[in-house]
Amino acid sequence: MARAVLEGWKEGALVSTTELREGDGPFTAGRTEDSTILLEHPSCSRKHALFELSTVNGLSIQDLGSAHGAPCR
């Protein structure tokens, strides 16, 4: 079973971690309360990104039309 850990960073400090496990998704990230991954920052959209995890494709990230995109590193 595939798993990934997403880290949230702000001003050089780790502020959150979220574990994603295959079969539990898709996972949504945004400012709305119903988001799997809550992003509490005004630069994030209400519906910011969609994450999917599988053993075949690994982790895929889809920007949901956010103003600032969904950069990854």
All heavy atoms as TSV, in Angstrom:
chain	resi	resn	atom	element	x	y	z
A	1	MET	N	N	0.840	-1.178	0.000
A	1	MET	CA	C	0.000	0.000	0.000
A	1	MET	C	C	0.887	1.244	0.000
A	1	MET	O	O	1.805	1.363	0.800
A	1	MET	CB	C	-0.913	-0.004	1.226
A	1	MET	CG	C	-1.772	1.238	1.306
A	1	MET	SD	S	-2.864	1.317	2.737
A	1	MET	CE	C	-4.055	0.090	2.289
A	2	ALA	N	N	0.585	2.176	-0.885
A	2	ALA	CA	C	1.367	3.409	-0.981
A	2	ALA	C	C	0.961	4.385	0.114
A	2	ALA	O	O	-0.187	4.419	0.541
A	2	ALA	CB	C	1.148	4.045	-2.351
A	3	ARG	N	N	1.945	5.158	0.546
A	3	ARG	CA	C	1.666	6.224	1.507
A	3	ARG	C	C	2.623	7.371	1.251
A	3	ARG	O	O	3.711	7.192	0.698
A	3	ARG	CB	C	1.747	5.740	2.943
A	3	ARG	CG	C	3.104	5.416	3.447
A	3	ARG	CD	C	3.071	4.989	4.926
A	3	ARG	NE	N	4.344	5.244	5.555
A	3	ARG	CZ	C	4.669	6.345	6.234
A	3	ARG	NH1	N	3.792	7.300	6.389
A	3	ARG	NH2	N	5.864	6.492	6.758
A	4	ALA	N	N	2.209	8.555	1.639
A	4	ALA	CA	C	3.034	9.754	1.486
A	4	ALA	C	C	2.772	10.658	2.674
A	4	ALA	O	O	1.698	10.614	3.283
A	4	ALA	CB	C	2.691	10.475	0.192
A	5	VAL	N	N	3.750	11.476	3.005
A	5	VAL	CA	C	3.586	12.455	4.070
A	5	VAL	C	C	3.783	13.836	3.461
A	5	VAL	O	O	4.812	14.121	2.850
A	5	VAL	CB	C	4.591	12.224	5.219
A	5	VAL	CG1	C	4.458	13.314	6.270
A	5	VAL	CG2	C	4.384	10.849	5.836
A	6	LEU	N	N	2.764	14.687	3.599
A	6	LEU	CA	C	2.845	16.061	3.120
A	6	LEU	C	C	3.247	16.948	4.294
A	6	LEU	O	O	2.699	16.819	5.388
A	6	LEU	CB	C	1.500	16.531	2.580
A	6	LEU	CG	C	0.914	15.752	1.418
A	6	LEU	CD1	C	-0.429	16.338	1.024
A	6	LEU	CD2	C	1.861	15.773	0.231
A	7	GLU	N	N	4.189	17.825	4.048
A	7	GLU	CA	C	4.647	18.751	5.085
A	7	GLU	C	C	4.213	20.158	4.715
A	7	GLU	O	O	4.343	20.573	3.572
A	7	GLU	CB	C	6.164	18.709	5.205
A	7	GLU	CG	C	6.703	17.377	5.657
A	7	GLU	CD	C	8.215	17.353	5.729
A	7	GLU	OE1	O	8.871	18.217	5.086
A	7	GLU	OE2	O	8.747	16.479	6.425
A	8	GLY	N	N	3.695	20.873	5.693
A	8	GLY	CA	C	3.334	22.275	5.506
A	8	GLY	C	C	4.372	23.164	6.180
A	8	GLY	O	O	4.657	22.987	7.359
A	9	TRP	N	N	4.930	24.083	5.407
A	9	TRP	CA	C	5.990	24.957	5.917
A	9	TRP	C	C	5.542	26.406	5.827
A	9	TRP	O	O	4.874	26.806	4.878
A	9	TRP	CB	C	7.257	24.777	5.092
A	9	TRP	CG	C	7.889	23.445	5.287
A	9	TRP	CD1	C	7.525	22.266	4.708
A	9	TRP	CD2	C	8.982	23.143	6.138
A	9	TRP	NE1	N	8.327	21.247	5.142
A	9	TRP	CE2	C	9.238	21.759	6.026
A	9	TRP	CE3	C	9.771	23.898	6.995
A	9	TRP	CZ2	C	10.251	21.126	6.732
A	9	TRP	CZ3	C	10.786	23.269	7.688
A	9	TRP	CH2	C	11.015	21.899	7.554
A	10	LYS	N	N	5.913	27.199	6.805
A	10	LYS	CA	C	5.630	28.629	6.791
A	10	LYS	C	C	6.838	29.349	7.369
A	10	LYS	O	O	7.264	29.054	8.493
A	10	LYS	CB	C	4.380	28.938	7.607
A	10	LYS	CG	C	4.008	30.397	7.597
A	10	LYS	CD	C	2.725	30.636	8.359
A	10	LYS	CE	C	2.378	32.105	8.311
A	10	LYS	NZ	N	1.164	32.378	9.079
A	11	GLU	N	N	7.386	30.245	6.589
A	11	GLU	CA	C	8.537	31.054	7.016
A	11	GLU	C	C	9.676	30.200	7.558
A	11	GLU	O	O	10.271	30.486	8.590
A	11	GLU	CB	C	8.091	32.102	8.038
A	11	GLU	CG	C	7.085	33.075	7.469
A	11	GLU	CD	C	6.521	34.035	8.502
A	11	GLU	OE1	O	6.901	33.952	9.698
A	11	GLU	OE2	O	5.694	34.859	8.109
A	12	GLY	N	N	9.949	29.077	6.871
A	12	GLY	CA	C	11.061	28.217	7.228
A	12	GLY	C	C	10.796	27.252	8.372
A	12	GLY	O	O	11.698	26.530	8.783
A	13	ALA	N	N	9.571	27.226	8.883
A	13	ALA	CA	C	9.253	26.338	10.000
A	13	ALA	C	C	8.179	25.326	9.577
A	13	ALA	O	O	7.210	25.677	8.899
A	13	ALA	CB	C	8.748	27.136	11.194
A	14	LEU	N	N	8.357	24.088	9.996
A	14	LEU	CA	C	7.374	23.046	9.740
A	14	LEU	C	C	6.164	23.305	10.630
A	14	LEU	O	O	6.288	23.354	11.853
A	14	LEU	CB	C	7.973	21.666	10.038
A	14	LEU	CG	C	7.070	20.458	9.831
A	14	LEU	CD1	C	6.687	20.314	8.364
A	14	LEU	CD2	C	7.755	19.204	10.333
A	15	VAL	N	N	4.978	23.484	10.018
A	15	VAL	CA	C	3.785	23.809	10.804
A	15	VAL	C	C	2.748	22.687	10.795
A	15	VAL	O	O	1.845	22.680	11.629
A	15	VAL	CB	C	3.135	25.133	10.341
A	15	VAL	CG1	C	4.060	26.301	10.620
A	15	VAL	CG2	C	2.739	25.085	8.874
A	16	SER	N	N	2.860	21.729	9.850
A	16	SER	CA	C	1.895	20.628	9.841
A	16	SER	C	C	2.437	19.459	9.031
A	16	SER	O	O	3.281	19.625	8.155
A	16	SER	CB	C	0.561	21.075	9.246
A	16	SER	OG	O	0.705	21.373	7.872
A	17	THR	N	N	1.943	18.277	9.341
A	17	THR	CA	C	2.205	17.085	8.544
A	17	THR	C	C	0.892	16.341	8.368
A	17	THR	O	O	0.064	16.303	9.281
A	17	THR	CB	C	3.242	16.141	9.184
A	17	THR	OG1	O	2.771	15.743	10.468
A	17	THR	CG2	C	4.601	16.799	9.316
A	18	THR	N	N	0.700	15.772	7.191
A	18	THR	CA	C	-0.506	15.005	6.889
A	18	THR	C	C	-0.088	13.730	6.181
A	18	THR	O	O	0.612	13.785	5.167
A	18	THR	CB	C	-1.465	15.801	5.977
A	18	THR	OG1	O	-1.766	17.049	6.598
A	18	THR	CG2	C	-2.739	15.038	5.724
A	19	GLU	N	N	-0.503	12.593	6.715
A	19	GLU	CA	C	-0.194	11.315	6.074
A	19	GLU	C	C	-1.323	10.937	5.127
A	19	GLU	O	O	-2.496	10.977	5.501
A	19	GLU	CB	C	0.002	10.210	7.109
A	19	GLU	CG	C	0.406	8.898	6.462
A	19	GLU	CD	C	0.685	7.790	7.467
A	19	GLU	OE1	O	0.486	7.979	8.664
A	19	GLU	OE2	O	1.130	6.725	7.011
A	20	LEU	N	N	-0.961	10.604	3.894
A	20	LEU	CA	C	-1.915	10.145	2.895
A	20	LEU	C	C	-1.672	8.663	2.656
A	20	LEU	O	O	-0.533	8.234	2.524
A	20	LEU	CB	C	-1.730	10.901	1.575
A	20	LEU	CG	C	-1.715	12.433	1.630
A	20	LEU	CD1	C	-1.513	12.990	0.232
A	20	LEU	CD2	C	-2.984	12.960	2.243
A	21	ARG	N	N	-2.739	7.883	2.625
A	21	ARG	CA	C	-2.617	6.448	2.374
A	21	ARG	C	C	-3.482	6.070	1.184
A	21	ARG	O	O	-4.613	6.552	1.058
A	21	ARG	CB	C	-3.032	5.646	3.601
A	21	ARG	CG	C	-1.963	5.663	4.671
A	21	ARG	CD	C	-2.366	4.840	5.845
A	21	ARG	NE	N	-2.779	5.814	6.853
A	21	ARG	CZ	C	-3.500	5.546	7.903
A	21	ARG	NH1	N	-3.919	4.341	8.129
A	21	ARG	NH2	N	-3.807	6.484	8.757
A	22	GLU	N	N	-2.947	5.219	0.341
A	22	GLU	CA	C	-3.683	4.733	-0.819
A	22	GLU	C	C	-5.011	4.130	-0.360
A	22	GLU	O	O	-5.080	3.426	0.636
A	22	GLU	CB	C	-2.860	3.676	-1.550
A	22	GLU	CG	C	-3.494	3.167	-2.805
A	22	GLU	CD	C	-2.644	2.135	-3.504
A	22	GLU	OE1	O	-1.708	1.594	-2.891
A	22	GLU	OE2	O	-2.917	1.888	-4.676
A	23	GLY	N	N	-6.059	4.440	-1.091
A	23	GLY	CA	C	-7.379	3.929	-0.766
A	23	GLY	C	C	-8.202	4.876	0.092
A	23	GLY	O	O	-9.405	4.720	0.210
A	24	ASP	N	N	-7.553	5.876	0.721
A	24	ASP	CA	C	-8.279	6.841	1.550
A	24	ASP	C	C	-8.692	8.089	0.775
A	24	ASP	O	O	-9.457	8.886	1.280
A	24	ASP	CB	C	-7.422	7.282	2.748
A	24	ASP	CG	C	-7.219	6.193	3.769
A	24	ASP	OD1	O	-7.917	5.167	3.696
A	24	ASP	OD2	O	-6.346	6.362	4.634
A	25	GLY	N	N	-8.185	8.283	-0.427
A	25	GLY	CA	C	-8.397	9.517	-1.184
A	25	GLY	C	C	-9.535	9.406	-2.164
A	25	GLY	O	O	-10.285	8.450	-2.112
A	26	PRO	N	N	-9.669	10.371	-3.060
A	26	PRO	CA	C	-8.744	11.490	-3.259
A	26	PRO	C	C	-8.810	12.474	-2.093
A	26	PRO	O	O	-9.785	12.527	-1.353
A	26	PRO	CB	C	-9.220	12.129	-4.559
A	26	PRO	CG	C	-10.661	11.781	-4.660
A	26	PRO	CD	C	-10.811	10.452	-3.991
A	27	PHE	N	N	-7.753	13.248	-1.968
A	27	PHE	CA	C	-7.610	14.195	-0.877
A	27	PHE	C	C	-7.695	15.609	-1.449
A	27	PHE	O	O	-7.050	15.912	-2.439
A	27	PHE	CB	C	-6.255	14.018	-0.188
A	27	PHE	CG	C	-5.984	12.594	0.229
A	27	PHE	CD1	C	-5.312	11.719	-0.620
A	27	PHE	CD2	C	-6.408	12.134	1.463
A	27	PHE	CE1	C	-5.060	10.414	-0.232
A	27	PHE	CE2	C	-6.168	10.825	1.852
A	27	PHE	CZ	C	-5.500	9.964	1.002
A	28	THR	N	N	-8.467	16.468	-0.815
A	28	THR	CA	C	-8.576	17.848	-1.268
A	28	THR	C	C	-7.849	18.761	-0.296
A	28	THR	O	O	-7.809	18.514	0.910
A	28	THR	CB	C	-10.045	18.292	-1.361
A	28	THR	OG1	O	-10.669	18.107	-0.084
A	28	THR	CG2	C	-10.796	17.497	-2.418
A	29	ALA	N	N	-7.267	19.816	-0.832
A	29	ALA	CA	C	-6.582	20.815	-0.012
A	29	ALA	C	C	-7.196	22.175	-0.305
A	29	ALA	O	O	-7.433	22.522	-1.466
A	29	ALA	CB	C	-5.093	20.837	-0.326
A	30	GLY	N	N	-7.471	22.927	0.744
A	30	GLY	CA	C	-8.039	24.255	0.570
A	30	GLY	C	C	-8.449	24.864	1.892
A	30	GLY	O	O	-8.211	24.302	2.959
A	31	ARG	N	N	-9.101	26.038	1.809
A	31	ARG	CA	C	-9.507	26.759	3.013
A	31	ARG	C	C	-10.874	26.324	3.545
A	31	ARG	O	O	-11.240	26.699	4.658
A	31	ARG	CB	C	-9.538	28.260	2.738
A	31	ARG	CG	C	-8.175	28.875	2.559
A	31	ARG	CD	C	-8.197	30.414	2.599
A	31	ARG	NE	N	-9.452	31.023	2.259
A	31	ARG	CZ	C	-9.735	31.601	1.095
A	31	ARG	NH1	N	-8.832	31.634	0.138
A	31	ARG	NH2	N	-10.899	32.149	0.890
A	32	THR	N	N	-11.647	25.549	2.782
A	32	THR	CA	C	-12.975	25.153	3.254
A	32	THR	C	C	-12.878	24.069	4.321
A	32	THR	O	O	-11.961	23.250	4.310
A	32	THR	CB	C	-13.869	24.648	2.100
A	32	THR	OG1	O	-13.250	23.514	1.498
A	32	THR	CG2	C	-14.102	25.730	1.059
A	33	GLU	N	N	-13.840	24.079	5.219
A	33	GLU	CA	C	-13.856	23.131	6.344
A	33	GLU	C	C	-13.920	21.676	5.886
A	33	GLU	O	O	-13.469	20.784	6.587
A	33	GLU	CB	C	-15.050	23.435	7.256
A	33	GLU	CG	C	-14.982	24.789	7.926
A	33	GLU	CD	C	-14.175	24.777	9.198
A	33	GLU	OE1	O	-14.121	23.740	9.854
A	33	GLU	OE2	O	-13.609	25.828	9.526
A	34	ASP	N	N	-14.490	21.416	4.701
A	34	ASP	CA	C	-14.626	20.033	4.229
A	34	ASP	C	C	-13.378	19.526	3.502
A	34	ASP	O	O	-13.367	18.407	3.008
A	34	ASP	CB	C	-15.869	19.871	3.349
A	34	ASP	CG	C	-15.803	20.680	2.065
A	34	ASP	OD1	O	-15.029	21.652	1.996
A	34	ASP	OD2	O	-16.544	20.348	1.126
A	35	SER	N	N	-12.319	20.312	3.473
A	35	SER	CA	C	-11.066	19.884	2.842
A	35	SER	C	C	-10.395	18.813	3.695
A	35	SER	O	O	-10.391	18.898	4.922
A	35	SER	CB	C	-10.099	21.062	2.689
A	35	SER	OG	O	-10.629	22.032	1.831
A	36	THR	N	N	-9.811	17.823	3.038
A	36	THR	CA	C	-9.035	16.808	3.750
A	36	THR	C	C	-7.823	17.450	4.409
A	36	THR	O	O	-7.468	17.128	5.542
A	36	THR	CB	C	-8.553	15.717	2.771
A	36	THR	OG1	O	-9.649	15.267	1.989
A	36	THR	CG2	C	-7.932	14.557	3.499
A	37	ILE	N	N	-7.192	18.374	3.683
A	37	ILE	CA	C	-6.017	19.091	4.168
A	37	ILE	C	C	-6.394	20.566	4.252
A	37	ILE	O	O	-6.573	21.230	3.232
A	37	ILE	CB	C	-4.825	18.891	3.209
A	37	ILE	CG1	C	-4.545	17.395	3.039
A	37	ILE	CG2	C	-3.605	19.646	3.699
A	37	ILE	CD1	C	-3.744	17.065	1.809
A	38	LEU	N	N	-6.570	21.065	5.465
A	38	LEU	CA	C	-7.003	22.439	5.670
A	38	LEU	C	C	-5.813	23.384	5.541
A	38	LEU	O	O	-4.798	23.220	6.224
A	38	LEU	CB	C	-7.650	22.578	7.051
A	38	LEU	CG	C	-8.340	23.897	7.353
A	38	LEU	CD1	C	-9.448	24.181	6.339
A	38	LEU	CD2	C	-8.909	23.864	8.763
A	39	LEU	N	N	-5.940	24.356	4.642
A	39	LEU	CA	C	-4.890	25.357	4.410
A	39	LEU	C	C	-5.396	26.692	4.934
A	39	LEU	O	O	-6.254	27.317	4.324
A	39	LEU	CB	C	-4.566	25.459	2.917
A	39	LEU	CG	C	-4.138	24.167	2.236
A	39	LEU	CD1	C	-4.013	24.385	0.733
A	39	LEU	CD2	C	-2.835	23.655	2.820
A	40	GLU	N	N	-4.893	27.109	6.064
A	40	GLU	CA	C	-5.381	28.324	6.713
A	40	GLU	C	C	-4.493	29.517	6.382
A	40	GLU	O	O	-3.816	30.063	7.254
A	40	GLU	CB	C	-5.465	28.103	8.220
A	40	GLU	CG	C	-6.450	27.021	8.602
A	40	GLU	CD	C	-6.467	26.751	10.091
A	40	GLU	OE1	O	-5.479	27.069	10.784
A	40	GLU	OE2	O	-7.467	26.199	10.558
A	41	HIS	N	N	-4.491	29.888	5.119
A	41	HIS	CA	C	-3.702	31.051	4.705
A	41	HIS	C	C	-4.462	31.764	3.597
A	41	HIS	O	O	-5.011	31.119	2.699
A	41	HIS	CB	C	-2.321	30.608	4.204
A	41	HIS	CG	C	-1.377	31.752	4.075
A	41	HIS	ND1	N	-1.314	32.530	2.943
A	41	HIS	CD2	C	-0.472	32.263	4.949
A	41	HIS	CE1	C	-0.403	33.462	3.109
A	41	HIS	NE2	N	0.117	33.329	4.323
A	42	PRO	N	N	-4.512	33.097	3.624
A	42	PRO	CA	C	-5.287	33.835	2.622
A	42	PRO	C	C	-4.796	33.649	1.182
A	42	PRO	O	O	-5.564	33.863	0.245
A	42	PRO	CB	C	-5.170	35.296	3.063
A	42	PRO	CG	C	-4.070	35.345	4.062
A	42	PRO	CD	C	-3.921	33.976	4.629
A	43	SER	N	N	-3.541	33.227	0.992
A	43	SER	CA	C	-3.042	33.019	-0.370
A	43	SER	C	C	-3.533	31.696	-0.965
A	43	SER	O	O	-3.359	31.453	-2.158
A	43	SER	CB	C	-1.511	33.062	-0.398
A	43	SER	OG	O	-0.970	31.941	0.284
A	44	CYS	N	N	-4.153	30.853	-0.142
A	44	CYS	CA	C	-4.685	29.569	-0.614
A	44	CYS	C	C	-6.149	29.723	-0.994
A	44	CYS	O	O	-6.895	30.446	-0.343
A	44	CYS	CB	C	-4.549	28.504	0.480
A	44	CYS	SG	S	-2.844	28.177	0.937
A	45	SER	N	N	-6.540	29.028	-2.046
A	45	SER	CA	C	-7.931	29.074	-2.501
A	45	SER	C	C	-8.811	28.186	-1.629
A	45	SER	O	O	-8.332	27.298	-0.929
A	45	SER	CB	C	-8.019	28.591	-3.950
A	45	SER	OG	O	-7.272	29.438	-4.789
A	46	ARG	N	N	-10.125	28.439	-1.716
A	46	ARG	CA	C	-11.063	27.586	-0.969
A	46	ARG	C	C	-10.935	26.138	-1.415
A	46	ARG	O	O	-10.944	25.223	-0.616
A	46	ARG	CB	C	-12.496	28.092	-1.161
A	46	ARG	CG	C	-12.755	29.409	-0.432
A	46	ARG	CD	C	-14.197	29.846	-0.562
A	46	ARG	NE	N	-14.595	30.091	-1.938
A	46	ARG	CZ	C	-14.390	31.218	-2.603
A	46	ARG	NH1	N	-13.808	32.232	-1.997
A	46	ARG	NH2	N	-14.783	31.368	-3.839
A	47	LYS	N	N	-10.836	25.914	-2.714
A	47	LYS	CA	C	-10.593	24.587	-3.292
A	47	LYS	C	C	-9.286	24.711	-4.060
A	47	LYS	O	O	-9.267	25.133	-5.212
A	47	LYS	CB	C	-11.731	24.187	-4.239
A	47	LYS	CG	C	-13.083	24.092	-3.583
A	47	LYS	CD	C	-13.217	22.823	-2.800
A	47	LYS	CE	C	-14.630	22.670	-2.248
A	47	LYS	NZ	N	-14.764	21.570	-1.345
A	48	HIS	N	N	-8.173	24.368	-3.445
A	48	HIS	CA	C	-6.852	24.676	-3.994
A	48	HIS	C	C	-6.269	23.554	-4.853
A	48	HIS	O	O	-5.840	23.790	-5.981
A	48	HIS	CB	C	-5.889	25.003	-2.849
A	48	HIS	CG	C	-4.684	25.753	-3.277
A	48	HIS	ND1	N	-4.647	27.122	-3.347
A	48	HIS	CD2	C	-3.468	25.321	-3.676
A	48	HIS	CE1	C	-3.459	27.507	-3.773
A	48	HIS	NE2	N	-2.716	26.428	-3.974
A	49	ALA	N	N	-6.239	22.324	-4.330
A	49	ALA	CA	C	-5.591	21.228	-5.063
A	49	ALA	C	C	-6.213	19.887	-4.688
A	49	ALA	O	O	-6.828	19.740	-3.635
A	49	ALA	CB	C	-4.093	21.200	-4.757
A	50	LEU	N	N	-6.015	18.924	-5.578
A	50	LEU	CA	C	-6.492	17.558	-5.373
A	50	LEU	C	C	-5.285	16.632	-5.424
A	50	LEU	O	O	-4.463	16.718	-6.341
A	50	LEU	CB	C	-7.483	17.182	-6.481
A	50	LEU	CG	C	-8.041	15.779	-6.446
A	50	LEU	CD1	C	-9.080	15.666	-5.342
A	50	LEU	CD2	C	-8.667	15.429	-7.780
A	51	PHE	N	N	-5.167	15.759	-4.441
A	51	PHE	CA	C	-4.069	14.797	-4.355
A	51	PHE	C	C	-4.633	13.391	-4.504
A	51	PHE	O	O	-5.646	13.063	-3.890
A	51	PHE	CB	C	-3.371	14.887	-2.991
A	51	PHE	CG	C	-2.687	16.192	-2.730
A	51	PHE	CD1	C	-3.400	17.285	-2.296
A	51	PHE	CD2	C	-1.324	16.313	-2.909
A	51	PHE	CE1	C	-2.770	18.497	-2.034
A	51	PHE	CE2	C	-0.677	17.512	-2.656
A	51	PHE	CZ	C	-1.409	18.609	-2.220
A	52	GLU	N	N	-3.964	12.566	-5.312
A	52	GLU	CA	C	-4.331	11.160	-5.436
A	52	GLU	C	C	-3.059	10.328	-5.294
A	52	GLU	O	O	-2.008	10.705	-5.793
A	52	GLU	CB	C	-5.014	10.885	-6.762
A	52	GLU	CG	C	-6.365	11.575	-6.860
A	52	GLU	CD	C	-7.143	11.146	-8.083
A	52	GLU	OE1	O	-7.771	10.084	-8.014
A	52	GLU	OE2	O	-7.108	11.875	-9.078
A	53	LEU	N	N	-3.187	9.199	-4.631
A	53	LEU	CA	C	-2.032	8.358	-4.331
A	53	LEU	C	C	-2.327	6.925	-4.740
A	53	LEU	O	O	-3.379	6.379	-4.408
A	53	LEU	CB	C	-1.739	8.421	-2.825
A	53	LEU	CG	C	-0.534	7.671	-2.301
A	53	LEU	CD1	C	0.747	8.247	-2.888
A	53	LEU	CD2	C	-0.490	7.742	-0.789
A	54	SER	N	N	-1.394	6.325	-5.510
A	54	SER	CA	C	-1.540	4.910	-5.879
A	54	SER	C	C	-0.160	4.278	-6.027
A	54	SER	O	O	0.830	4.966	-6.278
A	54	SER	CB	C	-2.323	4.765	-7.186
A	54	SER	OG	O	-1.529	5.089	-8.300
A	55	THR	N	N	-0.107	2.962	-5.872
A	55	THR	CA	C	1.162	2.259	-6.025
A	55	THR	C	C	1.628	2.293	-7.476
A	55	THR	O	O	2.816	2.240	-7.746
A	55	THR	CB	C	1.052	0.803	-5.548
A	55	THR	OG1	O	-0.050	0.184	-6.191
A	55	THR	CG2	C	0.877	0.735	-4.053
A	56	VAL	N	N	0.701	2.399	-8.406
A	56	VAL	CA	C	1.044	2.414	-9.832
A	56	VAL	C	C	1.562	3.779	-10.272
A	56	VAL	O	O	2.606	3.888	-10.910
A	56	VAL	CB	C	-0.179	2.010	-10.693
A	56	VAL	CG1	C	0.129	2.131	-12.166
A	56	VAL	CG2	C	-0.629	0.608	-10.337
A	57	ASN	N	N	0.846	4.852	-9.923
A	57	ASN	CA	C	1.184	6.192	-10.407
A	57	ASN	C	C	1.897	7.072	-9.388
A	57	ASN	O	O	2.273	8.187	-9.707
A	57	ASN	CB	C	-0.086	6.908	-10.874
A	57	ASN	CG	C	-0.746	6.192	-12.019
A	57	ASN	OD1	O	-0.080	5.721	-12.938
A	57	ASN	ND2	N	-2.051	6.083	-11.971
A	58	GLY	N	N	2.046	6.611	-8.162
A	58	GLY	CA	C	2.646	7.448	-7.127
A	58	GLY	C	C	1.692	8.551	-6.710
A	58	GLY	O	O	0.485	8.383	-6.717
A	59	LEU	N	N	2.220	9.699	-6.358
A	59	LEU	CA	C	1.425	10.835	-5.906
A	59	LEU	C	C	1.198	11.779	-7.075
A	59	LEU	O	O	2.144	12.224	-7.712
A	59	LEU	CB	C	2.140	11.570	-4.770
A	59	LEU	CG	C	1.433	12.786	-4.190
A	59	LEU	CD1	C	0.112	12.382	-3.527
A	59	LEU	CD2	C	2.339	13.496	-3.197
A	60	SER	N	N	-0.067	12.089	-7.360
A	60	SER	CA	C	-0.373	13.079	-8.392
A	60	SER	C	C	-1.087	14.258	-7.746
A	60	SER	O	O	-1.849	14.097	-6.790
A	60	SER	CB	C	-1.236	12.476	-9.505
A	60	SER	OG	O	-2.497	12.104	-9.008
A	61	ILE	N	N	-0.792	15.443	-8.251
A	61	ILE	CA	C	-1.351	16.672	-7.713
A	61	ILE	C	C	-1.989	17.441	-8.859
A	61	ILE	O	O	-1.359	17.665	-9.895
A	61	ILE	CB	C	-0.267	17.539	-7.044
A	61	ILE	CG1	C	0.436	16.736	-5.958
A	61	ILE	CG2	C	-0.868	18.819	-6.488
A	61	ILE	CD1	C	1.711	17.366	-5.462
A	62	GLN	N	N	-3.243	17.845	-8.652
A	62	GLN	CA	C	-3.964	18.618	-9.669
A	62	GLN	C	C	-4.368	19.953	-9.062
A	62	GLN	O	O	-5.039	20.007	-8.028
A	62	GLN	CB	C	-5.206	17.854	-10.118
A	62	GLN	CG	C	-6.040	18.605	-11.114
A	62	GLN	CD	C	-7.329	17.868	-11.449
A	62	GLN	OE1	O	-7.544	16.734	-11.028
A	62	GLN	NE2	N	-8.184	18.512	-12.200
A	63	ASP	N	N	-3.957	21.048	-9.698
A	63	ASP	CA	C	-4.383	22.379	-9.271
A	63	ASP	C	C	-5.857	22.525	-9.633
A	63	ASP	O	O	-6.263	22.197	-10.744
A	63	ASP	CB	C	-3.532	23.423	-9.994
A	63	ASP	CG	C	-3.841	24.847	-9.577
A	63	ASP	OD1	O	-4.696	25.050	-8.692
A	63	ASP	OD2	O	-3.229	25.763	-10.137
A	64	LEU	N	N	-6.670	22.998	-8.725
A	64	LEU	CA	C	-8.106	23.142	-8.967
A	64	LEU	C	C	-8.478	24.560	-9.383
A	64	LEU	O	O	-9.562	25.044	-9.078
A	64	LEU	CB	C	-8.886	22.712	-7.712
A	64	LEU	CG	C	-8.724	21.244	-7.321
A	64	LEU	CD1	C	-9.482	20.955	-6.030
A	64	LEU	CD2	C	-9.215	20.337	-8.438
A	65	GLY	N	N	-7.582	25.232	-10.078
A	65	GLY	CA	C	-7.856	26.571	-10.564
A	65	GLY	C	C	-7.499	27.665	-9.571
A	65	GLY	O	O	-8.033	28.767	-9.635
A	66	SER	N	N	-6.590	27.377	-8.659
A	66	SER	CA	C	-6.195	28.355	-7.652
A	66	SER	C	C	-5.455	29.520	-8.301
A	66	SER	O	O	-4.833	29.381	-9.349
A	66	SER	CB	C	-5.312	27.701	-6.586
A	66	SER	OG	O	-4.116	27.248	-7.165
A	67	ALA	N	N	-5.510	30.673	-7.656
A	67	ALA	CA	C	-4.870	31.875	-8.200
A	67	ALA	C	C	-3.360	31.776	-8.223
A	67	ALA	O	O	-2.694	32.304	-9.111
A	67	ALA	CB	C	-5.296	33.094	-7.382
A	68	HIS	N	N	-2.759	31.076	-7.253
A	68	HIS	CA	C	-1.299	31.004	-7.124
A	68	HIS	C	C	-0.704	29.672	-7.548
A	68	HIS	O	O	0.495	29.443	-7.390
A	68	HIS	CB	C	-0.888	31.328	-5.690
A	68	HIS	CG	C	-1.292	32.703	-5.260
A	68	HIS	ND1	N	-0.701	33.838	-5.730
A	68	HIS	CD2	C	-2.271	33.106	-4.422
A	68	HIS	CE1	C	-1.267	34.890	-5.198
A	68	HIS	NE2	N	-2.239	34.473	-4.400
A	69	GLY	N	N	-1.532	28.753	-8.050
A	69	GLY	CA	C	-1.024	27.456	-8.486
A	69	GLY	C	C	-0.746	26.537	-7.306
A	69	GLY	O	O	-1.056	26.844	-6.157
A	70	ALA	N	N	-0.182	25.378	-7.615
A	70	ALA	CA	C	0.137	24.380	-6.592
A	70	ALA	C	C	1.574	23.920	-6.763
A	70	ALA	O	O	1.851	22.817	-7.192
A	70	ALA	CB	C	-0.828	23.196	-6.692
A	71	PRO	N	N	2.544	24.805	-6.422
A	71	PRO	CA	C	3.958	24.443	-6.594
A	71	PRO	C	C	4.366	23.337	-5.618
A	71	PRO	O	O	3.862	23.278	-4.494
A	71	PRO	CB	C	4.695	25.743	-6.301
A	71	PRO	CG	C	3.783	26.521	-5.431
A	71	PRO	CD	C	2.386	26.129	-5.842
A	72	CYS	N	N	5.259	22.495	-6.066
A	72	CYS	CA	C	5.745	21.381	-5.237
A	72	CYS	C	C	7.254	21.353	-5.276
A	72	CYS	O	O	7.871	21.765	-6.242
A	72	CYS	CB	C	5.217	20.061	-5.772
A	72	CYS	SG	S	3.440	19.997	-5.852
A	73	ARG	N	N	7.835	20.800	-4.212
A	73	ARG	CA	C	9.275	20.563	-4.216
A	73	ARG	C	C	9.578	19.386	-3.345
A	73	ARG	O	O	8.819	18.919	-2.585
A	73	ARG	CB	C	10.074	21.765	-3.783
A	73	ARG	CG	C	9.718	22.289	-2.415
A	73	ARG	CD	C	10.569	23.474	-2.093
A	73	ARG	NE	N	10.103	24.013	-0.842
A	73	ARG	CZ	C	10.901	24.375	0.133
A	73	ARG	NH1	N	12.178	24.278	-0.001
A	73	ARG	NH2	N	10.420	24.870	1.235
